Amino acid sequence: MRQMRFLGWLALIAIASAGCRTKIVETRIEYDRPLPPGQLALRKITDPNLYPDFTPGWRDLASLETAIHNSLNYLGKPSSEQYFPYGDINHDRAVKTLETFVTLVDSGARSDEINGLVRAYFDVYESVGCDDKGTVLFTGYYTPIFEGSLQRTGRFQFPLYQAPADLVKGPDGQTLGRRDPDGRISPYPSRATIENSHMLDGRELVWLSDPFEVYIAHVQGSAKVRLSDGRIITAGYAANNGQEYVSVAEQLVADGKIPRDRISLAAMIDYFKRHPREVDQYVRRNPRYVFFRIGEGPPRGCLNEPVTPWRTIATDKSIFPRACLAFLKAPLPQMEGSATVLRPYDGFALDQDAGGAIRAPGRCDVYMGIGDEAGHLAGQTSQEGRLYYVFLKP
């Protein structure tokens, strides 16, 4: 899915809360505050007494093992070595961390033993966060399921496109721009230019019934599409146009269309159903455009490995170590029957994805699964917490 992956809905929205508040209360919190030059996003915790309590995170180990093996598969590719060392973490140490941890998962260790085992065999690092004190904004993303068609029909008029032939990407998948007829590379056009010019005509992959569904797929980085014969295909992330991401949610709030305390994916869907003529006006304020490829398998992250609900996180891949083992500690929304409740969440995860709005050490996006329930949870997720990484001792 990402690919870039993209985000959860409120991954697109910075909502004020206490952690990084400036002296002016009205000022939006800078969760995406960049690192100072030369500083790493992770800081080693030298006092084990300051480690988080891993006990409540020692659960649902089957999904954890699956996610670890996906990361090991990525780290087994020679291309992964270019992203290491990360500080004092070299590629071999990253691999051995996961190999050792999956052995620990298989060992039958009890939850009341995990803290001692981590202290004995692993070092723990913490994200410096948005304030150099560890504050991280956690948001959610998911894979929507839409009705669609492989051909344009009366109902299905709005396409997802495959990557154009003139798009140029770098060795790690980043978009470099557009190759011009003379061979030079220039910035790829914005969303508005792409859509107004019809320059991608003929490269349609699948057609959807609603223009805002197309935009949701762009933001989430992938979508499941149910065809008329009942078959479900995956429109997975292939590339983007390299333009900066701009939050449509923030634009709606700034224009007074939806109050900040009510902004959510559901509120945006409702607004655009009532004002369909405004969809293009708003989504074209975001110059970033996403291209897709069709597949039959599960959604994938920017490492081109499957993403696992509640076990995959998306971070800024320019400052966090790819595929490595993390631990989240934050209040997150969860389902209790038909109700959504905010409860403390502690869980191990793997850093396997990225997102257009997920930048700097103060942001982390949690993948919450496929379908409406996952989308509901993702849309309710915007909470401060702590983000840790675990590495085998040298």
N, C-alpha and C positions, 0 to 999 in steps of 0.2 A: 504495500500500500504504500506506501511511501516510497521502496521507494522512498519518497520523502515522507511519508506518512503524514500523514497529516493528521494531525490535530484532532482534537475533539472540539465540540463547538465552542465551549467557553475557553478553549485553548486560544481562542481568538480574542478574548475579552480580558482586559486587566481590570479586576474589580477591587475597589479599595478595601483594605483591612489593616490590622494594626501593625504587622511585622515590619514593614519598611516605610512607614508613614513619614512624610516630611513635616516640617513645622507648620506648613500651610495645609490644613485639613483637606481642602478641596483639591489639592494636587494629587493626580493619579500616582499610585505606587509604581516605582520603576522596577518591576520584577525582571524586566529584560535589560537591566543595567549591565553594560559590558564589563568584562574583566579589565583591570589595569594592565598595561603592557608587561608581558613577561610573567604574569601570575597564572598558576594553574587553577582549575575549577575545583580540584580536590585537595583537601588538607588532611594529612595523617593525624589520627588521634593517638597521642603518645601515652595517655593514661587509660588503661582498660576499664577503670571505674566509670569512665564517661561513655563507654560503648552503649548503644541502645539495648533494650531487652529483646533478644531474638526469639524468646519462647513462644509468643503468640503467632509468630510467623512460620512456625514449624507445623504446617498443615497442607493438605492437598498436594502431597509430594509428587504424585504422578504428573501433574501439570508442570511442576517445577522441573522435574527430570526431562520432560519433553522440551521445554524451553532451553535448558542447558545444552541438550544435544543439538538443538538448532544453532546455538552460538558456537559450539565446537565444530560443527560442519562449516560455518563461516570461517572460523579461525584456521581451519585446515586448508584453506585456499591460500596459495602464495601471495595473492594480491592483498590479503589482510595484513601482511607484515609491514607494509609501508606506513601504517598508522601507529607504529610503535618504534621506539619506546615512548611511553607516556610518563613523564617524570622518572621515577625509579621503577616503573612497571614495564618490563620488556615483553616481547611477544610470547616467549617461552613461559614466563611467569603467569601471564594471562591464561594460557592453555592449561597449565598445570593446576591453576586455581580451580578451573571448572572440572577438570578430571578428578581432582581430589574431592571436590564438593559433591559430585554426582556419586562417588563412592560412599560418601557420608550419607547421602540420601538413601542409598541402597542398603546401608548397614543395619537398619533397624533402630538407629539412635532415637531416644525419646526426646520429647520437647523439653523436659526438665534437664536434659544433658547438653542441649545445643549451645547454651552460653559458655559453658566450660570448654567445649570442643572448639568453638570459634576463638576463644582466648588462647587456647593452647597452640593452634595451628595457623591462625590467620591474623593479618593486620586489617584494621578498619580505618577507612578514610571517610570524610564528610564533605559534601558540597559546601563551598563558602557561601552560597546563596546570593541573594540580591543585595545583602547588606554587610557581607563579610562576617555574619554571625550565624549563617546556616539557614536562613529563611528561604524556603522554596515554595512557589505557587504550583500546586498540583491541579491539572485539568484532565479531561478525559476525551478520548476519541473512539470511534467505532466504525463498523462496516454496515452501511444501510442496505436494505433490500428494496429494490424498485421493480415495478412492472416495466417491460421494455420489449423491443423488437429489433431484429437484425436488419429489417428493411423499414424504410420510411412509410408510414401509413397515416390515415386520417387522424388517429389518436396520438401516435408517436411522431413528434415533429422536432424534437430537440436532441441533438447528437452529442455523444462523447467521441472525441477524435483520437486517432493514433498519432504518434509523433511524426512530424513532417521530415522529409528527407534532408532538408537543408539545416536541421538543428544539429549543432555541434556540441558534444559533451566531452569533458575531461576524463582522465583515467579513473577517477573515483565517482564518476556519474554526474558531477556538477555541470550545469549548463554554461557553456562558454559564449554562445550566441548563435547567430545565423550566418551561414556561409554564402556570401554574395557571389554573383556570376564571375567576378574577377578574382575569386579565391580568398578575398579578405573576409574577416569575421567581424560582424557588427552586432549590436544588441538585438535580441529577438523582439518583435513587436509586442505591444501590450495587449491585454484582453480586449479592450475596446477596438483596437485596430484589427485584431484577428477576426472578431465577430462582424465588424462593419464591412470589412473588405471581402469576406467569404473566401479568404485565401486558402482555407483548408478543405474546400469542397472536394469531394471524392475520397477523403480520408476518414470518413465516418466509420466507427466501429459498431455502435449500437445506438438506438434511438429511445429516448425517454418521453414521458407525457407531460412533463412540467419543467420549465426553465430553471426554477429554483432547485429542483432535484438534481439537475446537472451541476449547479453550483455546490450543493452539498457534497456530491461525489468529488468535486475538485478539492474541497476543503478537507474531507476525510481521507482523500488519497486513493480510495478504491470504493467499489460498490458491488453488491451482488445484484444480478438482474434476472428476474423470472420471465422467461419467454412464454409465448402462448401455448406451446406444447408441454409446459410444466417444467422444462429443463431450466436449471439455474446455472448461469455462467458468472465468472468473476471478471469484472473490469478492473484490472489492477494498474497501479501506478507505473508509468513508463518514463516520464520526464516532465519538466516544466520549462517555461519560457525564460527563466532566469530573472524575471522582474521581482521587485520587492513585494512582499505581502502586505496588504492593507485590510484591516478588519471592517467588514460590512456591518457587523454588529455595532462597532463603535460609531460608524457613520449614522446608523439609525438612532442611536442614543443622542449623538450630537445634534441631530436635526429635530429632536423632540418627538420622534415617531413612536418610540417605545421607552418608557422610563428605565433608568439604569438598574433599579432594583427588581425589574421584571424581565430584563432581557434574557432570552434563552433561545435554543433552537426551536422549541415549540412555539414561542411567541413570534419568532421571525416567520415560521411557516404560516402561522395564522395571519400575520400582517400581509404577507405577499399573496395569500389566497384572496384577501379582501381588496388588495391593490395590485393586481397582476401587471398592470402597465408600468409599475415602478421597479419591477425586477431588474430589467436591463439598466435602468438609471443607477441603481445601487451596486449591483455586482460589478459593473464596469468601472467603478471607483477603485476596485482591486485590480491592479495591472497584472497580477500573477495568473498564469493559465497553465492547466495541467493536462497532460496527454496520457493515454491509457493503452493497455494491451489486453487482449482477451485470453483468459485461461480457465481451466476447469478446477483448479486446486484451491487451497485456502488463500486468504489474503497474505501478502508478504510485506515486510518492512524494507527499509532502505538498504539492508544488508542482503536483500533478495532471499531471505529465509522466512518461513511462516511465522506469523505473529500469534501469540498465545494470550487469551483473555486473562487479565490481571497479572500476567507474568512478563509481558512485554512493555517496556517504556520507551518513549521517544524523548531524546534530549538533543541539545546542540552538538552535533558531531564534530564541530571544529574545536571543542574544548573538553569533551568527555570521551573516555576510552570505549571504543566500539566492542559490542558483544559481551561486555564484562558483567559480573555479578553485582547486583545492587540490592539495597534493602530500603523499603519505603516506610515512613512513619507519619501518618496524617489522618485526620478525620475525612472519610470519604462516604458518599451516599451508597447504600446497599438496599436490596429489596428484602422486605419482610412480608411475605404474602403479597398482597396487592399494594402495599404501602412502601414508600421510600423513606428510609431513616438515615440520619447521619451518625455514623459510628466510628470509633477509632479503628484504623486499619494499619496493621503491621504485616509486611509481606516481602519475601524475596522476589526479585524480578531480574530480567536480563535487559541490558541496554541495546536494543535491536532496531531502533527506528529513529526517524527525525521528523520535523514538522516545520512548515513555513513560518509559523508564529512562535515556534519553540526556539528561543535564542537566549544565550547567556546562562550563567549558573543558577539563576533564580527561577527557572522554568523546567517543568517535567510533565509529560503527557502520558497518561496511563491508558493502555488499550483495554477496552471493556467488552469486546465481543461483537457479535453479528445480530442485526435486527433491531426491532423497536425498543425492547427492554434495555438493551445495551445503549441505544441512542438516548433513551430517557435518562439513564444514569450518567452518561457522558455529559449531557446537557445540564445536569445538576452539579457537576463537579467543578469547584473553584475554591480550593481550600489550601491554607498554608500548612506546611509540615517540614520534615527533614528528609534528606536523601543521603544515603550512605553507600559505600562500595566496599567490597570484601575481597582481599587478595591473600593468597598463600604467603606465609612468611618466607623471606629469601632463604 
